[in-house]
Amino acid sequence: MKAGVITGDVAWALLQHAKENKYAIPAFNCTSTSTVNSVLEAGMKMGRPVMIQFSEGGAAFIAGKALPNEKGKLQASILGAVAGANFVRNVAPAYGIPVLVHSDHCAKKLLPWFDGMLDADEAFFKAHGEPLFLSHMLDLSEEPDEENIAICVKYLKRMAPMKIILEMEIGITGGVEDGVDNSGTAKEKLYSTPEDVYAVYENLNPISPMFTIAAAFGNVHGVYKAGNVVLSPKLLGDFQDYAGKKTGKDKPLCLVFHGGSGSTKEEIATALSNGIVKMNIDTDTQWAYWEGLLKFYKAKEGYLQGQIGNPEGEDKPNKSYYDPRKWIRECETSMVKRVQEACQDLSNVNPAS
C-alpha cells in the first residue's frame, strides 16, 4: 500500500481487512494544517493508517472566517474542504503511511457543500483517474428514513463511478457538534433497529458495495459524566446478525462508531468485535490540543507577560516563547499523544515483532 492518500479499491480493501481482523481506523476532525500534521505525525510514529476528516464548519475555518459562506452556497466550506484535501495529498506521502481523507456530517441543509466537494472530486478524477476524497458522509438522520435512504441512493449513483465511499447515518447521534444541537433528541431515536439498518444495505448495495453505515446505538457527541450516556455496542451485533440471516453472509455490514470520545475501552472492544471499521474522534483531540497550550503557558507564564522582561531580567526578550511556532508545536505534541492513544484503543497497531 503506497504512502499518502489512498482511494477506491485499495482503501476499501483496507476497511475490509480492518473488519476481518477486528481493528478500526480512527478518524480525526481537523480544522487547520497544524491539526492535520498532528494526525499525520502520530500515524507515522505508529506506522499505521489514519483518517483525516473535515466537517462543514471546520472546512470553513480552514478557508478563513472572513470569507463569505452564505446559506445555500457555502462557498468557504467548499473551498476549505478542497484546500484541506489538497494539503493532505501534498504532505501525506512524506509521512510514509496510508492516509484516508473524508468529509463529515453533511445534513440536508448543507447539501450545497456536498455538491461542491463532488464537483471537485469529478474534476480531480478527470485529471488523475481517482477522486480528491476517499469518502463523504451524508447525515440525513433528522429526515424520515425513506427520504434519508432515497437521497443517499441518488448520491451513491453519482459517487460509484469514481469508487467514492458513502458513509450514511441512520438514527441520530445525540449531543452537540459543529453547531448541530441534537441534545434534546428523543431517546428512542438514539437506537437504530436491525430492520432500519438492513433497509440501508438493501437499497445501497445494488448500486455499490462501497458504503458504511453509522447506525445509532446510544452515541452522543462530546464527553459526559459516567452514566449520562448509555452506549449499547452489543446492538451492532444484532444489526450484523439480522443482515447476515437476510444475505447469507457473515457480518455483511461495514459499521461506523460516531461519538467515540469518552468511550470506555470495553465499549470500544465490543464495537470492534461487531464490525466497526472506523471511529470518529473530535472532542478528545480538541482538549488534547488545548491542553498542550495550557501546560506551556503555566510552565512559561513569567516569559509570556510582555515582549520584554521575564524572570531572568527586565531587559530580556521573550520572542522565543511567544513565537506561534513554539506554542503551536506544544499543542501538536499533546494532540499527537492522544491520536496515538486512539490508535491503540482501536487495535490499529502493528503486531509485536
C-alpha positions in Angstrom: 0.0 0.0 0.0 1.5 3.3 -1.1 2.3 6.1 1.3 -0.1 9.1 1.0 -3.8 9.4 0.2 -5.4 6.1 -0.8 -8.8 5.8 -2.5 -11.1 3.3 -4.3 -10.4 -0.4 -4.3 -7.2 -0.1 -2.2 -8.9 1.9 0.6 -12.0 -0.3 0.5 -9.8 -3.4 0.9 -8.1 -1.8 3.9 -11.5 -1.3 5.6 -12.5 -4.9 4.8 -9.2 -6.0 6.3 -9.9 -4.0 9.4 -13.3 -5.6 9.8 -11.9 -9.1 9.4 -9.1 -8.5 11.9 -11.1 -6.6 14.4 -9.4 -3.2 14.3 -10.7 0.2 13.1 -9.3 3.3 11.5 -9.6 6.3 13.8 -11.0 9.4 12.0 -10.0 12.8 13.4 -11.7 16.1 12.7 -9.2 18.7 11.6 -9.6 22.4 11.4 -6.1 23.6 10.4 -2.8 22.4 8.8 -1.5 22.1 12.4 -4.1 19.6 13.4 -3.7 17.7 10.1 0.1 17.5 10.8 -0.6 16.2 14.3 -2.6 13.3 13.0 -0.1 12.5 10.3 2.8 12.6 12.8 1.0 10.2 15.1 0.3 7.9 12.2 4.0 8.0 11.2 5.1 7.2 14.8 2.7 4.3 14.9 3.4 3.1 11.4 -0.4 2.8 10.8 -3.1 4.3 8.6 -5.1 7.2 9.8 -8.2 9.1 8.6 -8.4 12.9 8.4 -11.9 14.4 8.1 -13.3 17.8 7.6 -16.7 19.0 8.9 -18.6 21.8 7.2 -17.7 24.3 9.9 -14.1 23.1 10.2 -13.7 23.4 6.4 -15.0 27.0 6.5 -12.5 27.7 9.3 -9.6 26.3 7.1 -10.6 28.7 4.3 -10.9 31.7 6.7 -13.7 33.1 8.7 -13.6 36.4 6.7 -14.8 34.7 3.5 -18.4 34.6 2.5 -20.2 31.4 3.4 -23.9 32.1 2.5 -26.7 29.6 3.2 -27.4 27.7 0.0 -23.9 28.4 -1.3 -21.4 27.6 1.4 -18.5 28.9 -0.6 -16.0 28.9 2.2 -16.9 25.4 3.3 -16.4 24.1 -0.2 -13.1 25.9 -0.6 -11.8 24.9 2.8 -12.6 21.2 2.3 -11.0 21.2 -1.1 -7.9 23.1 0.1 -7.6 20.8 3.2 -7.9 17.6 1.0 -5.2 19.0 -1.4 -2.9 19.9 1.5 -3.2 16.4 2.8 -2.5 15.0 -0.6 0.7 17.1 -0.9 2.2 16.3 2.5 0.9 12.9 3.4 3.4 10.9 1.2 6.3 12.3 3.3 4.9 10.7 6.4 5.2 7.3 4.9 1.7 5.9 5.8 -1.6 5.3 4.0 -4.0 8.2 4.7 -7.7 8.4 4.1 -9.5 11.7 3.5 -13.2 12.1 4.4 -15.9 14.7 4.9 -18.0 14.5 8.0 -21.7 15.0 8.8 -23.5 16.7 5.9 -27.1 17.5 6.9 -29.8 18.2 4.3 -29.3 22.0 4.6 -25.6 21.5 3.8 -26.1 19.6 0.6 -24.6 22.5 -1.5 -21.3 21.8 0.4 -21.6 18.1 -0.6 -22.3 19.0 -4.2 -19.3 21.3 -4.3 -17.0 18.6 -3.0 -18.3 16.1 -5.5 -17.6 18.7 -8.3 -14.0 18.8 -7.0 -13.9 15.0 -7.0 -15.1 14.8 -10.6 -12.6 17.4 -11.8 -9.8 15.6 -9.9 -10.9 12.2 -11.2 -10.9 13.5 -14.8 -7.3 14.7 -14.4 -5.9 11.9 -12.2 -8.1 8.9 -12.5 -9.1 9.0 -8.8 -11.3 11.3 -6.7 -9.9 14.0 -4.5 -11.5 12.5 -1.4 -11.8 8.9 -0.4 -15.3 9.2 1.1 -18.1 11.6 2.1 -20.7 11.4 4.8 -24.4 12.2 4.4 -26.1 12.7 7.7 -29.8 12.9 6.9 -30.8 11.2 10.1 -33.1 14.1 11.0 -35.2 13.3 8.0 -37.7 10.4 7.7 -35.8 7.2 7.0 -37.4 6.8 3.5 -36.2 10.3 2.5 -32.8 9.7 4.1 -32.2 6.5 2.1 -33.6 7.9 -1.2 -31.2 10.9 -1.1 -28.3 8.5 -0.3 -29.3 6.3 -3.2 -29.2 9.4 -5.5 -25.8 10.5 -4.4 -24.2 7.0 -4.3 -25.1 6.7 -8.0 -23.1 9.8 -8.7 -20.2 8.6 -6.5 -20.0 5.0 -7.6 -18.2 5.6 -11.0 -15.4 7.2 -9.1 -15.4 4.5 -6.3 -16.0 7.0 -3.6 -17.2 5.5 -0.4 -20.5 6.8 1.0 -20.9 6.9 4.8 -24.6 7.4 5.8 -26.3 7.8 9.2 -29.4 6.0 10.3 -30.7 7.0 13.7 -29.4 10.2 15.4 -26.1 10.8 17.3 -27.0 13.0 20.3 -25.2 15.9 21.9 -23.8 19.0 20.1 -21.1 19.1 17.4 -20.1 21.7 14.9 -23.1 23.9 15.6 -25.6 21.0 15.3 -27.6 20.5 18.5 -29.2 17.1 19.0 -29.1 17.2 22.8 -32.9 17.2 23.0 -33.3 14.1 20.8 -35.9 11.5 22.0 -34.1 8.5 23.4 -35.6 6.0 21.0 -34.0 7.9 18.1 -30.6 7.2 19.6 -31.0 3.5 19.0 -31.5 2.1 15.5 -33.2 -1.2 14.8 -31.9 -4.2 12.8 -34.7 -3.6 10.3 -33.7 0.1 9.9 -30.1 -0.8 9.3 -30.8 -3.6 6.8 -33.1 -1.3 4.8 -30.0 0.8 4.1 -28.0 -2.2 3.0 -30.9 -3.4 0.8 -31.1 -0.1 -1.0 -27.5 0.8 -1.4 -25.7 -2.5 -2.1 -27.2 -3.0 -5.6 -25.6 0.3 -6.6 -22.2 -0.2 -5.0 -20.8 -2.2 -2.1 -18.7 0.8 -1.1 -20.7 2.3 1.7 -20.5 2.3 5.5 -23.4 2.8 8.0 -23.3 5.0 11.1 -26.1 3.2 13.0 -27.2 4.7 16.3 -26.5 2.7 19.4 -26.8 5.4 22.0 -24.0 7.5 20.6 -23.6 11.1 21.8 -21.1 13.7 20.6 -18.9 15.2 23.4 -17.7 13.9 26.7 -20.1 13.5 29.6 -20.1 12.2 33.2 -20.2 8.5 33.6 -23.8 7.2 33.5 -25.2 10.1 31.5 -24.7 8.3 28.2 -25.8 4.7 27.7 -24.0 3.1 24.8 -25.2 -0.3 23.6 -22.4 -1.6 21.3 -23.9 -5.1 21.5 -26.7 -3.7 19.3 -24.1 -3.7 16.5 -24.0 -7.5 16.7 -27.8 -7.6 16.4 -27.6 -5.5 13.2 -25.0 -7.9 11.8 -26.9 -11.0 12.7 -30.1 -9.7 11.1 -28.4 -8.7 7.9 -26.4 -11.9 7.9 -29.6 -14.0 8.0 -31.0 -12.0 5.2 -27.9 -12.2 3.0 -26.3 -15.5 4.0 -23.1 -13.6 4.7 -21.1 -13.3 7.9 -21.1 -9.7 9.2 -22.0 -8.1 5.9 -22.2 -4.6 7.3 -19.4 -2.1 7.5 -20.3 0.0 10.5 -19.0 3.3 11.9 -18.8 4.4 15.5 -19.8 8.1 16.0 -19.5 10.0 19.3 -16.4 8.0 20.1 -14.8 10.5 22.5 -15.0 9.4 26.1 -16.0 5.8 25.3 -14.7 3.1 27.6 -12.1 0.5 26.4 -14.7 -2.2 26.9 -17.3 -0.4 24.8 -14.7 0.1 22.0 -13.7 -3.6 22.2 -17.3 -4.7 21.8 -17.8 -2.4 18.9 -14.7 -3.8 17.2 -15.9 -7.4 17.6 -19.1 -6.4 15.9 -17.7 -5.0 12.6 -16.8 -1.4 13.3 -14.2 -0.2 10.7 -14.0 3.5 11.6 -14.4 5.6 14.8 -14.8 9.4 14.9 -12.8 11.3 17.4 -13.0 15.0 17.9 -13.7 16.2 21.4 -10.8 14.4 23.0 -8.3 15.7 20.5 -9.7 19.2 20.8 -8.9 19.0 24.5 -5.5 17.5 24.0 -4.6 20.3 21.6 -5.7 23.0 24.1 -4.1 21.2 27.0 -0.7 21.5 25.2 -1.1 25.2 25.2 -2.4 25.3 28.8 0.6 23.4 30.1 3.0 25.5 28.1 1.5 28.7 29.5 1.6 27.5 33.1 5.3 26.4 32.7 6.4 29.6 31.0 4.0 32.2 32.4 6.7 34.5 33.5 8.0 34.7 30.0 4.6 35.4 28.4 3.5 38.7 30.1 5.2 41.1 27.6 7.7 41.3 24.7 10.5 42.3 27.1 11.1 41.3 30.7 11.0 37.9 32.3 12.3 36.1 35.5 15.8 36.3 34.0 15.8 40.1 33.8 13.7 43.1 33.0 15.6 43.6 29.7 15.4 40.0 28.5 13.3 39.4 25.3 10.6 36.8 25.1 10.2 36.2 21.4 11.3 32.6 21.6 8.4 31.9 23.9 5.5 33.7 22.2 6.6 32.8 18.6 3.5 30.9 17.4 5.7 28.1 16.2 6.7 27.5 19.8 3.3 27.2 21.5 1.5 25.7 18.5 4.1 22.9 18.5 3.3 22.2 22.1 -0.4 21.8 21.1 0.6 19.5 18.3 2.8 17.3 20.6 0.0 16.9 23.0 -2.5 16.0 20.3 -0.1 13.5 18.8 -0.1 11.6 22.0 -3.9 11.5 22.1 -4.1 10.3 18.4 -1.7 7.5 19.3 -3.9 6.5 22.2 -6.9 6.3 19.9 -4.9 4.0 17.5 -4.1 1.7 20.4 -7.7 1.7 21.7 -8.9 0.6 18.2 -6.2 -2.0 17.9 -4.8 0.0 14.9 -1.3 -1.1 15.8 1.4 -3.2 14.2 2.0 -6.7 15.6 4.7 -7.1 18.1 7.9 -8.2 16.4 
